[in-house]
Amino acid sequence: MSEVSHLPTIRLKPGRRARAQEGHPWVFAGEVENLLPESNNGGVAVCRDVRGKLLGSGIYNGLSQIVWRRFSPRAELLDDALFARLLGDSIGRRNGQNVCRLVWSESDRLPGLVVDRYGDVLVIQISTLAMEGRRALLARVLCEHLAPDAMVWRDDLPVRAKEGLPISAARSEPGVLEAFWLDVNGVQFLIDPLGGQKTGLYLDQREQHVLVAGYAKGRRVLDCFCNQGGFALHAARAGAARVAAMDSSADALAAGRINADRNGLKVEFMEANVFDALKPMAPGSYDLIVLDPPPFAPGKDRVEGALRGYKEINLRALKILPAGGILATYTCSHHIGYERFQDLLSEAARDTGRTVRLLHRTGQPADHPVMLNTPESEYLRGYILEVVE
């Protein structure tokens, strides 16, 4: 009898709705009849519903609140061959991009694995026990496909603790990796994979930097929550009349200044609380404002407060913009969908007496794929609006 026929099985509890029955790749501990022995943690199990219908194969960890994460709709092992194929397929879908997200967890059927590419450097984040156990195989397959100069392991994710994994400082192989310069859509950025936020850069907004810059020529631009200055630098390069960038993080602003100097671009960097700084600004101070804040709603219990925050900050920006002004506004709060975001923008426009025209409704780049059966895979949403009088 095959190994597949002997795979451990978890079953959903009767009388309880589980999203896995509707195609979602997660099963929570409270949704199963019983947990498997500890020896199965980090291994593969199949999941069946209350009628015995197969829901697929997934990685299992009884230490986690999410005990099962599907990687296949069939009963199969996540052996070396399948792991290598899934990883190779994920890399292939990025079509040789030099700066991109190569692997994005469940969206690429590799739950708990993120791999970002910065030229010849790969940055790897592992957040599940099953992927931790395949670390050596992962490194080998990445080297076979891409032959990177260095791999950086970001094992400093707090979420690792939820899987019973140790949290440790980021490290690179081989040896010490210094921060390095990398061209991203025509602008040089200093990438620090060991110490920078995320894995070195906010890769999910790189297409938006270019799109918004297309409206910047001759305009006075304000980049709010600027981090390393992605929107500001591209706007300055595109011929903006004036560019200011604002953030509450002194470290982020310091990185932004270094980037601006490297590119020979003039950007005024300001350390400030964006909410407070926008309020006293005179109408007409800027012609293009970018709002790209951190997530205001990391959980469902924070949504209502987040909606108020998003509305208030967009309201303040709309008060500043003149007729013909552009507002590029984003949310990376997964729980706030397009409809709710658009509603609050409409309310903000109404409350300021402004009429706005939709220019673009934006989302994640293709290397951050959205899976329709996994709402959590879609988190970045944006609107580019024009003020009309």
ABEGO torsion letter per residue (X at the ends): XBAAAABBBBBBBBGBBBAAAAGBABBBAAABABBBBAAABGBBBBBBBAAGBBAEBBBBBAABABABBBABABBBBBBAAAAAAAAAAAAAAAGGBABBBABBEAAAGBBGBBBBBBEABBBBBBABAAAAAAAAAAAAAAAAAAGBABBBBBAABAAAAAAGBBBBBBBBOBEBBBBBBBBBGGBBBBBBAAABBEAGBBAAAAAAAAAAAAAABGBBBBBBGAEAGAAAAAAAAAGBABBBBBBABAAAAAAAAAAAAAAGBBBBBBBBBAAAAAAABBBGABABBBBBBBBABABAAAAAAAAAAAAAAAAAAAAABBBGBBBBBBBABAABBAAAAAAAAAAAAAAAGBBBBBABBBBBBAABBBBAABAAABABBBBBBBBBX
